[in-house]
């Protein structure tokens, strides 16, 4: 089971992703990592164990880059101490004392925390802005957060006031002013008044990115525009969001990349593939059981040869990579493929 937002491996009993705070939906296909071939994710559990280590010890390994290198002060990092969660700053100083049963990264100035079996939101002073009262929540995006209570989903603003009443079977955060929600067993898209802009008609759906959204109909994935019209007809076994003009798609057991016309720019020949980030795509070759990860450019040419046992996309010119074995561990590389931090456990 994997988080669809950050890709982190989830414990079977998890209610929330400890990496990004997203709610867990065990019954839905989104328990897959966004941008990774769903047929091969289970064989790559090691990378998510890496993320768990970085999440807690990120500062030691240069984790500041993971949450925003060079972004100035104000970044806070969730940490667990004696089974309670709190926050540290980039110097490692505890800023919010460990006191929560779960604590997640900040988004738009607020962070999800869990106390007992209820969730609320705190500010960067550690003060509750929205008291723990919801069964499940998602982080704030575009000033609204999806919340669940009484087995229904709705949306609140940053005062905790309901902007869209509890009514949906499922709900996701807003992206490009629309949110995909489930009603009557089908997914559609609403605006910030709660009005359906695209009626519920899809078996599953993803959020809009670069003007398009991946949707599933009859077991095949395609892309729609904000009028709900298919721009790319359903034809893929899986499809992920557009980033930098390209989207990863799956055909059979292989992954490739298409442009916004649906044309393959990079043929499906990889065992795993992430979305492009900072001009490079993280892909794997070598078989589903023991793939090796490297980085390609938008022509499909390897810029950094496949050599890592795990890897994540670039962020702020660095990428997290992992190497198995007694002398292995996790580290960061630059865009030349050279280690900025050598792998270590």
N, C-alpha and C positions, 0 to 999 in steps of 0.2 A: 504494500500500500504506500503510495507516494503522494506528496502534496502537489497539486496542479500549478500552484503559483511559484514556489521556490524549488520544487523538486525533491524536498527532503524526505527521507524514508520515515514512515510513521509507525509507531508502535500500534499493534492491533487494538489496544484499548484507548488510544489517543482520542481525545475529543477535539483537540486543536493542534495545528502544526506549530511546533516550538520554534520554527525558524521565522515564520512570517505572521503567525497568529490566525491563519485561515482555518475556518471550521472544517471538520472532517465529514465527508459524505460517503459512507461505506456502500450505499446501494447504487451509486452512480459511476459512470466511466471516468469521472474527473479524478478518481484516485489514481492518477497517472501523472507523471511529471510533464509539464508543458514543454513541448519541443523535443521530447525524447520518444523514439519509436516504442509504442506500447507493447509490442511483441517481445521486446528485449530488455525491458526495464528491470525485471526481477533478477536478472543475472548481474546487475550493476549495483547491488545493495551496498557494496563497499564504499562507494563515493558518498553515500548519504551518512554512513558512519563517520566519514571524514568531516562532513559538515557539522555533525554533532560536536566533534572535538573543537572545530574552529569556532563554533558558536559560543562555547564556554571559555575557550582559551585564545580567542581571536587576537587579542592585543599582543600576546607573546609572539605570534607568528605574523604580526603586521596586519591584524584583522581590521584595522582602521580603514584599509582599502576596501574591505568587503562592504562596509556601510557608508562609504563616502570619503574617499581620500581628498585632502585639500579643500574640504568644504567649510573649514573654520570650526569654531567652537559650537557647542550645543548638541553634539551627537552623544546619545546615551546607548549603552549596550546592555541587554538583558543578561544576567548571570544567575546561577543557582548556587546557594551556599546553605549547607545543612538542610537540603530539600526545600528551601524557600527561595523565591525569586525576587531579585531587586535589580538595580541598574548601576553601572559604573560609567565614568567618563573615559576619554581617550588616554588619560594618564593611569587608569586603573583604580582611581579613587572611587569609593562607593558614594554615590550621590543620592540614591533612594535605597533605604535599608531593605534587605531581603525580608519580605513579609507576605508575599503572595504565593498562592498555590501554582499559578502560572503567570508569566509576564512575557510580553511580546514586543517586537520593535515598534518604535513610534512611527506614526503615519499622520501627516498633516497636524502635527503638534500634540496628538493624543495617542495613548497606547492602551491596548486591551490588557486587562489583568483579570485573573480569576480568583475568587475567594469562595472556598467551599465549592458549591456546584453552580454558582452564579457568576456572570461576567459584567464588568463595567469598564470605565475608561478613566485614566489618570492623566494629569498634565506633567510637565517635566520637573515640577516641584514635588511630585509624588502625591498630590492632592486629588481626591476623587472629584472629577468634573461631572461624571455620570455614575451614580452608585451601582454596585453589582445587583442586577435584577433580571438579567436576560439569561436564557438557557444556552444560547449560542449567539455569537456576533462575528462580524467581519470588520476589518480595519476601515477607517474612513478613507473614502476616495471621492474627490469632487464634492467635499463638504457633507456627504451623507454616508451613513453606515447601515448595512443590512443587519437586522437583528431577528432572533426567533424567540417567541414566547407563546405558550399555549398551542404549540405545534403549528404555528403559522409564522410567516416571515413578513416583515415590513421594513421601513427605513426611518431612521431618526437623524436629527441634526445634532450639532455639537452641544446643545443644551440638554439633550436627551428627549426633546419633544418629537413626537411622531409627525413626520411630514407625509408619509405614505403609510396608511393603516395596515395592521396585520391582516393578510389575506392570501398570501401566496404559499404554495407547497414547497417552493425553493426560491432562493434569491441570491444574486451575486452583486458585487460592487459596481458602481457606475464607471463607465469608461467611454470617453467621448460623448458625454451627456446621455447615454443610454445604459440601461442595466438589463441583463437577461434574467428572466424569472420564469417559474413553472406554475402553470395553472391548468387544471383539467387534464393533467398528464402530459402536456406539451409545453415547449419553451417558446417564449416570445420576448419582445423588448418594450420596455416602458420608458417614458421620460420622467422628469423629476416631479411631475404632478401625480404620477402613478397611472397615467393614461397610456394604454397600449398604442405604440407607434407602429409596431409590427406584431400582428396577432399571433397568439400561441399556435404553432403549427409544426414545430421541429421536434425530432426525437431527443436531440441534445443541441446545445449551442455554446459558443464561447463569446467573450467580450469583443467589442469593436477595437480595432487597432489599424491605424492608417486608413480609416474609412471603410474597412471591410471586416466581416466577422465570419468565422467558420461555423457551419451548421451541419447537422447530420439528418438525413432523410433516408429511411429504408436501408440503413446500414452503410451508406456512402456519404462522404463529406464533400461539401463545396463551399462557396463563399457568396455572401449576399452583401448588398449595399444598404444604406440606411433607409431606403424605401422598401426594403424587404425583397428586392428583386435579385435573382441569381445573376451574378456577374461571372462566376465560374461554376459550371454545373456540377452536381454531386457525382463524383467519379473516383474519389480516393478512399483508401481504407482508414485513413486518419489524416487530420489536417490541423495545423497550429497557426498561431497569429502571425500576421505580417510584421516584420521588423526590417527596417532599412530597405524596403521595397521587395523583399523576398519572404516567402513562407515555406516552412518545412512541411512536406507531405509524405505519406507512406503509401507505397504500392506493393502489395504482397509483403515480402520480408525486408524490403529495402526502402531507404529514405533518400529523398532528393529535395530540390528547391524549385519553386515556381515563381514567376512574376505575376503581376496583377491581371494579365490576360489569361492566366492559366497555363502558359507555355513553360515547359521545363527549361530553366536556365542552367541547372545542374542536374544531370540525370540521376535517378534513384539507384545508387550503388553503395550506399553506406549502411552499416548495421545500426548505428545510432546517429542522431543529429539534433543539435540545438538550433534555436533561432540565431540569426546573425547579430553580432554586437560589436560595435566599433570597427566595422569593416571585415571582420573575420567570423567564420562559422566553426563551431566545435563539432567534430564528427568522429565516428569510430569505424574502423575497418578491422578485418582479421577474424570475423566470425562472432556469433552471438555469445558464445561461452567465455572467450578470453579476448575481447576486443582491445585494440590499442587506440588511444585518442590523440588527435592532432588538430590542426587548424588550417582551414582552407580560405582562399580569397573568393571573390564573387564569380570567378571563372571556373571554380572547382579545383584549382591547383593548390596543392599543399604548400603552405608558407612555413608551417612548423610541422615536421614529419610526425606521423603517428608513433608515439613512443611511450605514452603515459597510460597507466592502468585506469585512470579516471581524470576527469577535467571538468571545469565549468567555464562558461563564456567570459570574455574579457570585460573588465569594469575598471575605468580609470587607468587604462593601459596595462593592467596586470590581470593574470588569470591564475586561478587556483588549480593545482594539479596534484595528483597522487601517484606514488610509486610503491608497489607492493614489495614485500620481502623484509628480511631482518634489517637491512640497511636502508629501507625505504621510509616512507612517511608522506607528509604533505608540505607543499611549498608554493611559491609564487614565481611565475615566469613573466618576462616582458615580451613584446611583440617580435623580438628576434629569436625567441625560444630559449633565451638564457635565463638562468635562475637569478632572481633578485633575492629570494630566500631559499636556501637549499632545503630539500625535503627533510623533515624530521618528525618524529612522533611527539 
